[in-house]
């Protein structure tokens, strides 16, 4: 049997070379060098078009090259009886916490105001609030969300979290479920989205959510692209319901050059870079799971199809 790889070219040849080196003796083929589709029993894929897996009748394991798996789950033809594993970097929580704190501080300290003043050549003073007076809310309290909350609490912010079920994190006020969502939003002036993408969270960054927050609030999203309704974000920024936003993931990526989001006032864009696994971790998790699979051992980071992550 053989392993078919369709990889993220951002790594160049390093990821492919690492997988080959970590799996000596395996028949490893890089797409489109498939040869006989019946040979393929493992697919290692960065991103795929719907129906990509259909030609492989003997497929027994699917491995994502990253933590996100929404592009798999959005494919109605995905065989839900085949195990799907993903890459989780132990350091990913720390990286996401850094990204979150960076942008919370950016908006709390209104760095954009001072940048604009510098561009005008103006010595513009503005009184700064203390972190202890700023109410930050984090949606999603898994590994990354918990890490972000810990960093925000340590910096002195008033932190609340919202999750599907009740969670207990030091220094974090917990809201959960649909019944707790509006109360969570009402006390949140800087909203951080770190949710997984599920049927329930798709489109959650919408006008209804923005309008439930205090006027002049901020949204920071490092979740998934499909969380965001772009037109609703633009409208909320245009009428001042939101004073600013930072978005890391978009429904279509790369963000098209002609997208109006590039020039939307008070919108800050990063290219889906908030927390990426290292090359070493990616190689180690992918090859380790393939070795476990061949040996009949439990798989790491196995996706629960019923939960969507």
RAGIQUI-V175506 format. One record per residue. RES is the residue in one small letter. PSI is psi in whole degrees, 0 to 359 (* if undefined). OMEGA is omega as a letter, one per 20 degrees, with the letter a starting at -180 (none if undefined). BURIAL is 1 if it has 16 or more other ideal C-beta (glycine too) atoms within 10 Angstrom, else 0. Layout:
BEGIN
res=RES psi=PSI omega=OMEGA burial=BURIAL
res=RES psi=PSI omega=OMEGA burial=BURIAL
END
This chain:
BEGIN
res=x psi=169 omega=a burial=0
res=x psi=159 omega=r burial=1
res=x psi=126 omega=r burial=1
res=x psi=131 omega=a burial=1
res=x psi=129 omega=r burial=1
res=x psi=103 omega=a burial=0
res=x psi=163 omega=r burial=1
res=x psi=120 omega=a burial=0
res=x psi=354 omega=r burial=0
res=x psi=334 omega=r burial=0
res=x psi=357 omega=a burial=1
res=x psi=223 omega=r burial=0
res=x psi=357 omega=a burial=0
res=x psi=320 omega=a burial=0
res=x psi=316 omega=r burial=1
res=x psi=316 omega=r burial=1
res=x psi=322 omega=r burial=0
res=x psi=320 omega=r burial=1
res=x psi=317 omega=r burial=1
res=x psi=316 omega=a burial=1
res=x psi=327 omega=a burial=0
res=x psi=351 omega=a burial=1
res=x psi=61 omega=r burial=1
res=x psi=137 omega=a burial=0
res=x psi=343 omega=r burial=0
res=x psi=145 omega=r burial=1
res=x psi=102 omega=a burial=0
res=x psi=125 omega=a burial=1
res=x psi=137 omega=r burial=1
res=x psi=122 omega=a burial=1
res=x psi=135 omega=j burial=0
res=x psi=16 omega=r burial=0
res=x psi=74 omega=a burial=0
res=x psi=320 omega=a burial=0
res=x psi=234 omega=a burial=0
res=x psi=115 omega=a burial=0
res=x psi=335 omega=a burial=0
res=x psi=344 omega=r burial=0
res=x psi=338 omega=a burial=0
res=x psi=119 omega=r burial=1
res=x psi=351 omega=r burial=1
res=x psi=132 omega=r burial=1
res=x psi=129 omega=r burial=1
res=x psi=113 omega=a burial=1
res=x psi=137 omega=r burial=1
res=x psi=302 omega=a burial=1
res=x psi=143 omega=a burial=0
res=x psi=157 omega=r burial=1
res=x psi=152 omega=r burial=0
res=x psi=136 omega=a burial=0
res=x psi=1 omega=a burial=0
res=x psi=324 omega=a burial=1
res=x psi=352 omega=a burial=1
res=x psi=326 omega=a burial=0
res=x psi=356 omega=a burial=0
res=x psi=94 omega=a burial=1
res=x psi=340 omega=a burial=0
res=x psi=20 omega=a burial=0
res=x psi=132 omega=a burial=1
res=x psi=350 omega=r burial=0
res=x psi=136 omega=r burial=1
res=x psi=129 omega=a burial=1
res=x psi=120 omega=r burial=1
res=x psi=151 omega=r burial=1
res=x psi=3 omega=r burial=1
res=x psi=188 omega=a burial=1
res=x psi=330 omega=a burial=1
res=x psi=135 omega=a burial=1
res=x psi=16 omega=a burial=1
res=x psi=329 omega=r burial=1
res=x psi=335 omega=r burial=1
res=x psi=311 omega=a burial=1
res=x psi=340 omega=r burial=1
res=x psi=354 omega=r burial=0
res=x psi=110 omega=a burial=1
res=x psi=341 omega=a burial=0
res=x psi=0 omega=a burial=0
res=x psi=125 omega=r burial=1
res=x psi=108 omega=a burial=0
res=x psi=356 omega=r burial=0
res=x psi=357 omega=r burial=0
res=x psi=129 omega=a burial=1
res=x psi=138 omega=r burial=0
res=x psi=124 omega=r burial=1
res=x psi=157 omega=a burial=1
res=x psi=170 omega=a burial=1
res=x psi=122 omega=r burial=1
res=x psi=119 omega=a burial=1
res=x psi=127 omega=r burial=1
res=x psi=334 omega=r burial=0
res=x psi=358 omega=a burial=0
res=x psi=325 omega=r burial=1
res=x psi=319 omega=r burial=1
res=x psi=320 omega=r burial=1
res=x psi=318 omega=r burial=1
res=x psi=323 omega=r burial=1
res=x psi=321 omega=r burial=1
res=x psi=314 omega=r burial=0
res=x psi=314 omega=a burial=1
res=x psi=310 omega=a burial=1
res=x psi=320 omega=r burial=1
res=x psi=311 omega=a burial=0
res=x psi=330 omega=r burial=1
res=x psi=315 omega=r burial=1
res=x psi=320 omega=r burial=0
res=x psi=313 omega=a burial=1
res=x psi=320 omega=r burial=1
res=x psi=315 omega=a burial=1
res=x psi=3 omega=r burial=0
res=x psi=53 omega=a burial=0
res=x psi=325 omega=a burial=0
res=x psi=324 omega=r burial=0
res=x psi=314 omega=a burial=0
res=x psi=327 omega=r burial=0
res=x psi=317 omega=r burial=0
res=x psi=321 omega=r burial=0
res=x psi=319 omega=r burial=0
res=x psi=318 omega=r burial=0
res=x psi=332 omega=r burial=0
res=x psi=354 omega=a burial=0
res=x psi=35 omega=a burial=0
res=x psi=132 omega=r burial=0
res=x psi=89 omega=a burial=0
res=x psi=114 omega=a burial=0
res=x psi=146 omega=r burial=0
res=x psi=132 omega=r burial=0
res=x psi=133 omega=a burial=0
res=x psi=140 omega=r burial=0
res=x psi=155 omega=r burial=0
res=x psi=153 omega=r burial=0
res=x psi=327 omega=a burial=1
res=x psi=346 omega=r burial=0
res=x psi=359 omega=a burial=0
res=x psi=128 omega=a burial=1
res=x psi=110 omega=r burial=1
res=x psi=138 omega=r burial=1
res=x psi=133 omega=a burial=1
res=x psi=122 omega=r burial=1
res=x psi=120 omega=a burial=1
res=x psi=111 omega=a burial=1
res=x psi=37 omega=r burial=1
res=x psi=205 omega=a burial=0
res=x psi=311 omega=a burial=1
res=x psi=317 omega=r burial=1
res=x psi=319 omega=r burial=1
res=x psi=320 omega=r burial=1
res=x psi=319 omega=r burial=1
res=x psi=316 omega=r burial=1
res=x psi=317 omega=a burial=1
res=x psi=316 omega=a burial=1
res=x psi=320 omega=a burial=1
res=x psi=319 omega=r burial=1
res=x psi=317 omega=a burial=1
res=x psi=333 omega=r burial=0
res=x psi=347 omega=r burial=1
res=x psi=3 omega=a burial=0
res=x psi=155 omega=r burial=1
res=x psi=109 omega=a burial=1
res=x psi=134 omega=r burial=1
res=x psi=155 omega=r burial=1
res=x psi=149 omega=r burial=1
res=x psi=132 omega=a burial=1
res=x psi=172 omega=a burial=1
res=x psi=317 omega=r burial=1
res=x psi=171 omega=a burial=0
res=x psi=140 omega=r burial=0
res=x psi=155 omega=r burial=1
res=x psi=110 omega=r burial=0
res=x psi=138 omega=a burial=1
res=x psi=127 omega=r burial=0
res=x psi=9 omega=a burial=0
res=x psi=124 omega=r burial=1
res=x psi=129 omega=a burial=0
res=x psi=132 omega=r burial=1
res=x psi=147 omega=a burial=1
res=x psi=155 omega=r burial=1
res=x psi=172 omega=r burial=0
res=x psi=326 omega=a burial=0
res=x psi=337 omega=a burial=0
res=x psi=358 omega=a burial=0
res=x psi=312 omega=a burial=1
res=x psi=322 omega=r burial=0
res=x psi=322 omega=r burial=0
res=x psi=312 omega=a burial=1
res=x psi=322 omega=a burial=1
res=x psi=333 omega=a burial=0
res=x psi=5 omega=a burial=0
res=x psi=122 omega=r burial=1
res=x psi=341 omega=r burial=1
res=x psi=111 omega=a burial=1
res=x psi=127 omega=r burial=1
res=x psi=121 omega=r burial=1
res=x psi=114 omega=r burial=1
res=x psi=29 omega=a burial=1
res=x psi=152 omega=r burial=1
res=x psi=160 omega=r burial=1
res=x psi=119 omega=r burial=1
res=x psi=176 omega=r burial=1
res=x psi=327 omega=a burial=0
res=x psi=332 omega=a burial=0
res=x psi=352 omega=r burial=1
res=x psi=130 omega=r burial=1
res=x psi=17 omega=a burial=0
res=x psi=335 omega=r burial=1
res=x psi=81 omega=a burial=1
res=x psi=178 omega=a burial=1
res=x psi=321 omega=a burial=0
res=x psi=318 omega=r burial=0
res=x psi=313 omega=a burial=1
res=x psi=319 omega=a burial=1
res=x psi=340 omega=r burial=0
res=x psi=351 omega=r burial=1
res=x psi=161 omega=r burial=1
res=x psi=145 omega=r burial=0
res=x psi=139 omega=a burial=0
res=x psi=20 omega=a burial=0
res=x psi=178 omega=a burial=1
res=x psi=144 omega=r burial=1
res=x psi=132 omega=r burial=1
res=x psi=119 omega=a burial=1
res=x psi=117 omega=r burial=1
res=x psi=26 omega=r burial=1
res=x psi=235 omega=a burial=1
res=x psi=155 omega=a burial=1
res=x psi=322 omega=a burial=1
res=x psi=356 omega=r burial=1
res=x psi=335 omega=a burial=1
res=x psi=133 omega=r burial=1
res=x psi=104 omega=a burial=1
res=x psi=316 omega=a burial=1
res=x psi=323 omega=r burial=0
res=x psi=321 omega=r burial=1
res=x psi=313 omega=r burial=1
res=x psi=317 omega=a burial=1
res=x psi=319 omega=a burial=0
res=x psi=327 omega=r burial=1
res=x psi=322 omega=a burial=1
res=x psi=323 omega=a burial=0
res=x psi=3 omega=r burial=0
res=x psi=1 omega=r burial=0
res=x psi=321 omega=r burial=1
res=x psi=135 omega=r burial=1
res=x psi=339 omega=a burial=1
res=x psi=164 omega=r burial=1
res=x psi=150 omega=r burial=1
res=x psi=124 omega=a burial=1
res=x psi=130 omega=a burial=1
res=x psi=339 omega=a burial=1
res=x psi=138 omega=a burial=1
res=x psi=157 omega=r burial=1
res=x psi=324 omega=r burial=0
res=x psi=124 omega=a burial=0
res=x psi=144 omega=i burial=0
res=x psi=153 omega=r burial=0
res=x psi=123 omega=a burial=1
res=x psi=146 omega=a burial=0
res=x psi=333 omega=a burial=0
res=x psi=9 omega=r burial=0
res=x psi=134 omega=r burial=0
res=x psi=347 omega=r burial=0
res=x psi=328 omega=a burial=1
res=x psi=327 omega=a burial=0
res=x psi=16 omega=r burial=0
res=x psi=123 omega=a burial=1
res=x psi=141 omega=r burial=0
res=x psi=14 omega=r burial=0
res=x psi=127 omega=r burial=1
res=x psi=128 omega=a burial=1
res=x psi=132 omega=r burial=0
res=x psi=149 omega=a burial=0
res=x psi=62 omega=r burial=0
res=x psi=53 omega=a burial=1
res=x psi=13 omega=a burial=0
res=x psi=320 omega=a burial=1
res=x psi=104 omega=a burial=1
res=x psi=142 omega=r burial=1
res=x psi=147 omega=r burial=1
res=x psi=159 omega=r burial=0
res=x psi=317 omega=a burial=0
res=x psi=317 omega=r burial=0
res=x psi=316 omega=a burial=1
res=x psi=312 omega=r burial=1
res=x psi=314 omega=a burial=1
res=x psi=318 omega=a burial=1
res=x psi=316 omega=a burial=1
res=x psi=308 omega=a burial=1
res=x psi=324 omega=r burial=1
res=x psi=319 omega=r burial=1
res=x psi=325 omega=r burial=1
res=x psi=319 omega=r burial=1
res=x psi=319 omega=r burial=0
res=x psi=317 omega=a burial=0
res=x psi=315 omega=r burial=1
res=x psi=328 omega=a burial=0
res=x psi=358 omega=a burial=0
res=x psi=24 omega=a burial=0
res=x psi=161 omega=r burial=0
res=x psi=142 omega=a burial=0
res=x psi=151 omega=r burial=1
res=x psi=145 omega=r burial=0
res=x psi=45 omega=a burial=1
res=x psi=131 omega=a burial=0
res=x psi=135 omega=r burial=1
res=x psi=106 omega=a burial=0
res=x psi=328 omega=a burial=1
res=x psi=332 omega=r burial=0
res=x psi=334 omega=a burial=0
res=x psi=16 omega=r burial=1
res=x psi=* omega=none burial=1
END
